[in-house]
Amino acid sequence: MKDKTIAILENRAGEQLADLVRKYGGTPFSAPALAEIPDIDPVLIDQLVSEWDAQLPDIFIFQTGVGVKALFITTDALNITEKLLHILASSVVVVRGPKPTAVLRSRKVRIDFTAAEPYTTAEVLAELDKSSIANKRVVVQRYGDTNVELQTALQQRGAKVTEVATYRWSLPENVQPMIAMMDALDANTIDVVCFTSASQVYNLFTVAEQLNRKDALQKGLNKSLIASIGPVCTVALGKHDIRVDIEPNPPKLGPFITAINNKLA
């Protein structure tokens, strides 16, 4: 990675990624392509917890650490966390990956099923398919967007799904760093572009389309090395005809940077 320029589209963990790039001698190019906007309604959460207390859901599915944290911050403020914990103790808890697992364990929540790597919807469904979920009441903690694949699969299996929003994804207020990255790609000064979310892909191409630069962006990306954090992100890139050169296993930041460094070496 020495003397290479690495474009980073991550926002929340962007500085962590940049530090890892610098550790290997690279130069980070920050171009955040995603903003997390709080989207949790305390009144609705209060109502849902009361409904769950009266009629226990059968299954809870937690998908992201930041979403679980936002949920507990809200129940703390409403002074209903103990009630929620009692509900979770009486239901089956399914977790998508290590981040929501860590938050739930910090609250001493029992976890019944944990999706295997690479922590996608397929692995969540594999856990759920160990028994029938027909007519089961399933609560899904939504991440930035509705997980349409998961919701559709649950409904096809006969589950009654309730989705709980905690935050949503949006374009950053300042898209100039993304435009600057497109300029750098045009000038062939970016060696690797790092995608850590499918939504980063969609947002980047949304901005490019607004500027009539979609074709130039595709060309520029395909002249650089493209690093994808995992399968969902890789599928999103493929939809835009972007070749993926690097995908770590497991899909975590440390192995991600190591895979990039090994590829450049």
Number of C-alpha atoms within 10 A of each C-alpha: 22 14 11 18 18 27 27 26 26 22 19 12 12 17 14 13 23 20 14 18 25 15 12 15 15 19 20 22 21 20 24 24 27 25 20 16 14 14 16 17 15 15 10 12 19 16 12 15 18 16 12 16 15 10 11 16 21 20 22 22 21 25 26 21 20 15 26 22 18 17 21 19 13 20 19 13 10 13 13 16 18 11 15 19 17 12 21 21 14 13 18 17 21 24 25 26 21 18 17 22 21 15 18 21 11 9 12 11 16 17 17 12 15 20 21 16 15 19 20 17 18 17 17 23 16 12 17 18 11 8 8 11 18 13 13 16 18 24 20 21 22 21 23 20 12 15 15 10 10 16 19 13 14 19 15 11 16 15 21 18 19 16 16 21 22 24 21 17 17 16 19 18 9 12 16 13 16 22 17 14 24 23 16 16 24 16 10 13 15 24 21 25 24 22 24 25 21 19 21 25 22 18 21 23 20 15 18 19 13 9 10 12 16 18 11 15 21 19 15 21 22 17 17 19 21 23 27 27 24 23 17 18 20 24 15 18 22 13 11 13 13 20 19 19 15 21 21 20 13 14 17 14 16 13 15 23 23 16 17 24 17 10 13 13 8
